[in-house]
Amino acid sequence: MTTTAGDLRSAGKSAMYREPTRADLPDIQMIDGQAFRDQRYPFFVLRQLLEAHSYRSVVAVEPEANGEDKVVGYALTIGEGKRAWLISLAVSPERRGYGYGLGLLRRSVELCRERSDVDEVLLTVDPKNRAAYTLFRNFGFTLHEHDERYFGDDEPRDVLIYKLHRITPPVGIRENGYSGT
Ligand SMILES: CC(C)(COP(=O)(O)OP(=O)(O)OC[C@H]1O[C@@H](n2cnc3c(N)ncnc32)[C@H](O)[C@@H]1OP(=O)(O)O)[C@@H](O)C(=O)NCCC(=O)NCCS
């Protein structure tokens, strides 16, 4: 599914949010490396994560003059059962501040909501990462727990949680809106 960003602040640019394809992998790898440097995913891990979880991963793409897509950000969500984990979210440095991070986050949560088994979305964030922390808190994520050594020495992380708050239909009303047995 593709979503057009309605609230882009990008001058003259319009972004689309869609499922990643294999052809997007080099761009995703570059953005991942620029964002996370020595903590970036090895290529084979990124490749396999996207292969296994593309259906709930998202890329933000801008159309180029040659008609091709330019990937400017990506988000990767994994997990089984009621908990989904947003394990990576990054926007290319030159395209930050245009609303893509929020667009990727919104679409990722939307994809979790579309799956009836998922109740909550979790993620980890470095407490010193002001941009990411502000993005997540303003969206509605709250503190779940803090771990001083989450990724080892001097690598504290806050685990944030977003509850999907599904509306349960009253007893006797099926999910499709019909009542009766
Ligand atoms: C975090 C990140 C994804 C944000 O992407 P972005 O496209 O620049 O963010 P957006 O333009 O959508 O901003 C959405 C909101 O995030 C917050 N935000 C973004 N950048 C911010 C900054 N530098 N300082 C404070 N808040 C910031 C703001 O609340 C902003 O809303 P506003 O513009 O209405 O104030 C981006 O900075 C990034 O890729 N960082 C490196 C990777 C990373 O840290 N990922 C998160 C790992 S947990």
PDBQT file of the ligand as one rigid body, heavy atoms in Angstrom, charges set to zero:
ROOT
HETATM    1  C1  LIG A 201      15.108  11.021  14.347  1.00  0.00    +0.000 C 
HETATM    2  C2  LIG A 201      14.913  11.263  12.856  1.00  0.00    +0.000 C 
HETATM    3  C3  LIG A 201      14.413   9.979  12.202  1.00  0.00    +0.000 C 
HETATM    4  C4  LIG A 201      13.868  12.379  12.666  1.00  0.00    +0.000 C 
HETATM    5  O1  LIG A 201      13.587  12.490  11.273  1.00  0.00    +0.000 OA
HETATM    6  P1  LIG A 201      13.121  13.875  10.607  1.00  0.00    +0.000 P 
HETATM    7  O2  LIG A 201      12.620  13.573   9.258  1.00  0.00    +0.000 OA
HETATM    8  O3  LIG A 201      14.208  14.879  10.707  1.00  0.00    +0.000 OA
HETATM    9  O4  LIG A 201      11.947  14.296  11.580  1.00  0.00    +0.000 OA
HETATM   10  P2  LIG A 201      10.657  15.158  11.190  1.00  0.00    +0.000 P 
HETATM   11  O5  LIG A 201      11.060  16.264  10.284  1.00  0.00    +0.000 OA
HETATM   12  O6  LIG A 201       9.584  14.262  10.742  1.00  0.00    +0.000 OA
HETATM   13  O7  LIG A 201      10.272  15.803  12.601  1.00  0.00    +0.000 OA
HETATM   14  C5  LIG A 201       9.143  15.340  13.320  1.00  0.00    +0.000 C 
HETATM   15  C6  LIG A 201       9.279  15.801  14.762  1.00  0.00    +0.000 C 
HETATM   16  O8  LIG A 201      10.423  15.231  15.381  1.00  0.00    +0.000 OA
HETATM   17  C7  LIG A 201      11.005  16.162  16.315  1.00  0.00    +0.000 C 
HETATM   18  N1  LIG A 201      12.343  16.540  15.860  1.00  0.00    +0.000 N 
HETATM   19  C8  LIG A 201      12.911  16.253  14.661  1.00  0.00    +0.000 A 
HETATM   20  N2  LIG A 201      14.171  16.733  14.632  1.00  0.00    +0.000 NA
HETATM   21  C9  LIG A 201      14.391  17.335  15.824  1.00  0.00    +0.000 A 
HETATM   22  C10 LIG A 201      15.508  17.989  16.400  1.00  0.00    +0.000 A 
HETATM   23  N3  LIG A 201      16.673  18.137  15.728  1.00  0.00    +0.000 N 
HETATM   24  N4  LIG A 201      15.395  18.465  17.676  1.00  0.00    +0.000 NA
HETATM   25  C11 LIG A 201      14.245  18.304  18.371  1.00  0.00    +0.000 A 
HETATM   26  N5  LIG A 201      13.140  17.683  17.862  1.00  0.00    +0.000 NA
HETATM   27  C12 LIG A 201      13.230  17.208  16.613  1.00  0.00    +0.000 A 
HETATM   28  C13 LIG A 201      10.079  17.360  16.315  1.00  0.00    +0.000 C 
HETATM   29  O9  LIG A 201       9.073  17.143  17.298  1.00  0.00    +0.000 OA
HETATM   30  C14 LIG A 201       9.472  17.300  14.929  1.00  0.00    +0.000 C 
HETATM   31  O10 LIG A 201       8.235  17.934  14.829  1.00  0.00    +0.000 OA
HETATM   32  P3  LIG A 201       8.201  19.524  14.533  1.00  0.00    +0.000 P 
HETATM   33  O11 LIG A 201       9.026  19.750  13.316  1.00  0.00    +0.000 OA
HETATM   34  O12 LIG A 201       6.746  19.793  14.326  1.00  0.00    +0.000 OA
HETATM   35  O13 LIG A 201       8.776  20.186  15.747  1.00  0.00    +0.000 OA
HETATM   36  C15 LIG A 201      16.237  11.746  12.197  1.00  0.00    +0.000 C 
HETATM   37  O14 LIG A 201      16.769  12.800  12.942  1.00  0.00    +0.000 OA
HETATM   38  C16 LIG A 201      17.284  10.664  12.056  1.00  0.00    +0.000 C 
HETATM   39  O15 LIG A 201      17.308   9.909  11.076  1.00  0.00    +0.000 OA
HETATM   40  N6  LIG A 201      18.195  10.565  13.045  1.00  0.00    +0.000 N 
HETATM   41  C17 LIG A 201      19.270   9.555  13.011  1.00  0.00    +0.000 C 
HETATM   42  C18 LIG A 201      18.727   8.169  13.254  1.00  0.00    +0.000 C 
HETATM   43  C19 LIG A 201      18.012   8.053  14.586  1.00  0.00    +0.000 C 
HETATM   44  O16 LIG A 201      18.421   8.624  15.589  1.00  0.00    +0.000 OA
HETATM   45  N7  LIG A 201      16.921   7.279  14.567  1.00  0.00    +0.000 N 
HETATM   46  C20 LIG A 201      16.140   6.999  15.748  1.00  0.00    +0.000 C 
HETATM   47  C21 LIG A 201      16.746   5.846  16.433  1.00  0.00    +0.000 C 
HETATM   48  S1  LIG A 201      15.856   5.411  17.849  1.00  0.00    +0.000 SA
ENDROOT
TORSDOF 0
